Amino acid sequence: MTVNLINTLSQPLKSVSKFVAYQEKANGLSGSRFVQDTATNLVPKATFARSKADLAENTFLELAESGLVYFVPTFLGENIFRKPFSSGLNAELKKQVAIPYSQLMKRHGKVDKRVMAAKAGLAMCALTIPLIEFSLNYIKNLFTLKTFKQGDFNNIASLYKKEENSDVQERVEASSKKNIKRAAAACALSIGGGILMAKKGANSKVLQNIGEAILAPGSKFFKKDGKAQKFFDKYCSLEFNGENGKLALGKGQLTSCVVIGGLGYFGAAKDRGRQNFLETLFRYPLVGFYVITGSELFENGFKRLLQKGGKCKDIIGKDLKVPSMNELPELAGKLAKQRGTNVNAEFRKLARQKSLVNMVPYAFSIGVMGFFVAGISNLFTKYRFEKTNLS
């Protein structure tokens, strides 16, 4: 039904509507999201690549990070740990393992101790995701060092071209190997802790308290402060998100990737010199904030602006929720009956509104957070280098 109505639209609107529909469908498909988001992030960096080494390491990093976010959570949660951690639970409780803690509290007023233990155990094992994120930049440094024989960022960024200093290369290699080993040890500890939690958590008051802090830190520590409770539960909980009964990367897990991964970004950058560290210091906070909450703030702010101006009122609800493209035919049918018009005309209006609501934030993400940040950070790095070395 949706495809048929989209095909009645004029060509530009038809193309945009198909793209929006594909985006929404891709939200539940790891492979599609991997390709889409990797291209969105990689194309700007590739456009402004300053050398073959710069292009190669950005390509490696974007592919690795996207793979980590879109494939590893489901692989770890669903394919490795969920079944053994849920053993002994009945069918209903096994389903609850993939339901967010806050939803279980609303439905039942409490969370079964065995479910709590399984969910907290899974969350502890999921700490391997930000720990792998931490190690990726050190792996990237080793990759560039071994492939291009470069460890000096000034050479990689084409700020100057001179023979590599062996001391710099040795420092980069030693630091990379040391931090990769640290991350591997921390991964082993997190998995061991997760197994302990899953197996013993239901019968231990101490482990239950730790589990509550992992799954709902806001509810655990800010019972009298509603705003703080909501904030910390949303951005600091380490539990998996549940999507269609399956485990996926949670918002708090994404925050942990940005925070713990950021330590790797800054540490690996510092190893390669002052300019790499300063470039990371400029770029990473902007990108990290946008990844965690900036995109959501911009999207909601844009919808509020449209709402205030009386625009797109057929699809933007009071709670700022917007129907999916697949829901538009039904809405068009209802509006056509109310207004005495035809479904095609109403669908055309809704498709225009939907395209505007979706594509402006998407364009902002690519244009500002992609091309602008990548370009301006490169320019600032060149400016700082020339001011320091040529003035």
N, C-alpha and C positions, 0 to 999 in steps of 0.2 A: 504493500500500500504506500509506504513512505517513498520507495524508489520510483513508483509510478507518478506520484505527485511532484517529486523533484524533477522528473523528466519533462514536466509541463512548464518549468521555469525558463526564463531567458538565459542565454549561455553563461554570462558572468555569474549570475546568482546561482545557477545550477551547479557550476564548478565549485563555488564556495560552499554551498550546501552539502555537496558530496564530500568535500574535505572535512567539514564539521562532523558529518555523520561517521566518517572513517575515524576521526579522532576519538569520538565517543565509543565507538566499537573497540578501538585499540586500547582503551583504558583497562579492559579485562584481558588483553592479550599481551603477554610479556614480549614476544618476538616483535610485534608491531611497534610497541612503545620503545623497545630497544633501538630499532632502526630510526624511528621518528625523532626521539630525543637526542640520540647520538648525532644525527645529521644537524639538528638545530644547534647543538653546542659546538660541534666540530667545525662546521663550515666557516663561522666567523674566525675561529683560531687558525684554520688553514689559510683563509684569505690573507691574514696578517702575519703569516709565518715568516720568520726572519732568516731561516736557513733550513737545510735539509734535516738537520738534527732537531731543530725546533718543531718542524712539521711532524717528524717521526715520533717524538716523545709526546706531543699533544694528541696525536692520533692514538698512540698506545694508551695514554691516560684516559681519554674519553671513552674508548672502547671498553677498557677494563672497569671503569667506574659505572658505566651503564650496565654492563654485564653483572656487576656486583649488586646493583640496586634491583634489576628486573628479573634476575634468575636465581641468585644465591639465597634470598629469603625463602622462596618457595621450596627450593631444593633442600635447604637445611630443615625448615619447619615441617613441610609436608612429607618429603621423601625420606628423611633421615630420622628425625626425633619424635614426630607426633605419635606415630604408632606405638613405639615402646613406652613413651611417657604416658600414653593413655591406656595402657594395658590394665585390665582389671576394672575399668569403668564400664557401666552399661551404655547402651546406644545413645540415650539422651544426654548423659554426661560427656560422652565423647564429642557430641555436637557442640556442647558448651565450651569446649577447649578453643574453638575457633570463633567464639562470640566475644566481643570486647567486654572487659570487666565492668565498665559503666553500664552497659546494656543489661548485663546479668543482674546488677544491683537494682536497676529499675524494675526488672521483671519479677525478681524473687526476693529482693530485700537483703540478700546475702549471696555469697558464692561458696559452693561446696568446697570443703577443705582439699579434697582430692583433685578437684578441677583447678583450684588455686595453685596447688603444688605443681601440677602438670604445666599450667600456663606460665608460672614463674620460672620453672625449669627451662622451658622453651625460650623465654626471654633472656635468661642467662646465657644459653648457648648462642643466641642471636648476637651477643656482644662480639662474636667473632667477625661480624660484618663490619662495624666501625674499626675494629683492629686490623682487618685486611685493608680497609680504606687508608688507615694510618701507614701501612707498609707500602702501599702502591707508589708513593712518591720516591721512596728509597729504591724500590725496584726500577722505577723510571730512571733514576740517576745511574744505576748500574747498567741499565739497557743502553743509555746514551754513551756511557763511558766505554763499554765493551764494543759497541757497534761503530761509534764515530770517533772513539779515542778522545773524547772531550769531557772535561769535568769543570772547566771554567765557564761560568755563565756568560761572561763577556764575549767569549768566542761563539757560544751557542746562539746568542742573540745578535751576533754580527756587530757588536759595539766596537770591537777591534779584532784584528786577526794577528795572533802571535803564537809562538810555540807554547804548547801546554806545559805548565809547571808540574813536575812529577810529585812534588809535595802536596799540591792541591788534589791531584788525582788519587793519591794514596789516602788522603783524608776523606775524600768523598766515598771511596770504596770501603774503607774501614768503618765509617759511620753507617753506611747503608747496610752492610752485613750485620753489624751489631744491632741496629734497630729492627731489622727483619727478624732476627733471632728473638729479640724481646717481644715482638708482636706474636711470634709463634708460641712462645712460652705463655703469654697472656691468653691466647686462644685456647691452649690446653687447659689452663686454670678455669676459664669461663665454661668450657664444656664439662669439666669435672664437677664444678659447682652446680651446673644445671642438672647433671645426673643425680647428684646428691639431693638437690631440692625436689626433683620429681619423685624420687624413691622414698625419701624420709620426711618430706615437707608436711604431709598430711598429719603426721603424728608428733610434730615438734612445734611448740609454741614460738620458739626463737625463729625457726625457719618460716613459720607462717607470718610473723611480723616482717621479716625480710622480704617475703613474697609480696605482701601488701605494699611495701615501700617501692618495690620494683614495678608492680603493675599499676598502682594508683598513688604516686607520691603526694599529689595534691590532697586527696582524700585522707591520706595517712597523717600528714603533717600540718595541714591548714584547714582543719575542720570548722573553724570559726570565721574564716575569710573566704567567702564564696568566689571572689574573682581570682585570688591566688590559687584556690583549689582547682578551679576550671583550667587555669593557665598551665599549672604544673602537671595535671592529669593529661592534658592534650600534648604538651611539648616535651615532657620529661619521662613519661611512662615508656618502659622498654618492651612492652608486650607487642606481639604481632597484631596487625590489623586483620579482621576477618572479612573476606570478600567471597560471597557465594559459597560459604561453608569451608573455604580454603584459607590458608595463612598467607599473608602478604606483608610487605614492609609497612610498619606502623609509623605514625607521625613522629613519635618520640624516638624511634629507632633512626629515622632520618636526621633528627636533631643530633643524636649521638654520632652519626656519621660525619656531620659537619664539624662538630666540636672536636672529637677525637681525631678525625681525619685531618682537621686543621693543624693539629700538633705535628702531624707528619708533613703537611705542606710547608709549614714554617721551618721545621727542623731540616728538611731536605733542601730547602731554598738557602738557608743559612750556610750549609755546607759548601754551596757552590759560589758564595760571594755576596757582598753587600747589595749589589743591584738586584740580584734574584730575590733576596729577602725583602727589599723595599717594594719591588713590583708585586710580590705576593701580599705584602701588607696593605697595599692599595686595593688590589683586586679581590682578594678572598673574603674580607668582611662584607663587601657589597653583594657578591655572588652568594655567599653563605646565608646572609639575611634574606635574600630573595628566595632562595631554595626553601628555607624553613617556613617563612611566613609572608615574605614580601609579595610573592605572586598572589597569594590569597587576599592580602590587603589591597593590592592594586585592583584585582578583579571585583572585589566587593565595593571598593570606592568608586569604580567606574559605573557599576550597577546603581549605586545610590545616586550618582550624578545624573544618570539617565532617568531614574525614578523621580528625582526632584524636578527635572525639566519636563516631566510628563511624557517621556519617550519610552517606547517598548513596554507599555503598561499591560499589554496582552500576555506577555510571557514572564515578566519579572514580578514575582510574588512579594508580599509584605516581608517575608523572611529572606528575600533575595534569591530564593530558589528559582531555577530556570528549567523548564521541561526539556527533555532530550529531543533530538530530531525525530526519533521514532514515536514520540508522544504527540508531535505536532498534528498529524492527521486527525486524531481524535479531538484535539482541542479545536482544530479548524471546523470540524463538523458541528461542534457545540456552538461556536460563534456564528456559523452560517445560519443555524436555526434561530438563534437569538436576534440576529440582525436582518434576516430575510435576504441573505446573500447566498453565493454558491461557495462550495468547499474550496475550489481551486483559487478563487480570489482571496479567501481568508488564509489559505495556506501560503500564498505568495507573500502576504503581509507578515505572517509569522516567520517565514523563512528569512525575510529581510531583517527583522528584529533579532532573530536568533544569530544570524551571521554577524551583525554588528556587535552583539554582546560577546560573542566568542572570539572574533578575529582581531578586535582592537587589543585585548590583552596578549594575544598570541603574537601580534606584530610588535608590541612593546617588548615582549620577551626576546624576540630575535633581534630587533633593531637596537634597543637600548642595552639590555643585559647581555646580548650577544656581540653584535658588531661594535657598538659604541665602547663598551667596557674593554673589549679586546684591543681595539684600536688605540684608545686613549691611554691605556696602561702601557702599551708599547712606546707611545710617544713620550710619556712621562719618564720612562726608563731611559730613553735616549737622551732626553733633556737633562736629567740628573747626572748621567754619565759625562756628557759634554761639559756641563757646568763644573763638575768636580775635576775632570782631567784636562780640559782644554782652556779653562779660564786662567 
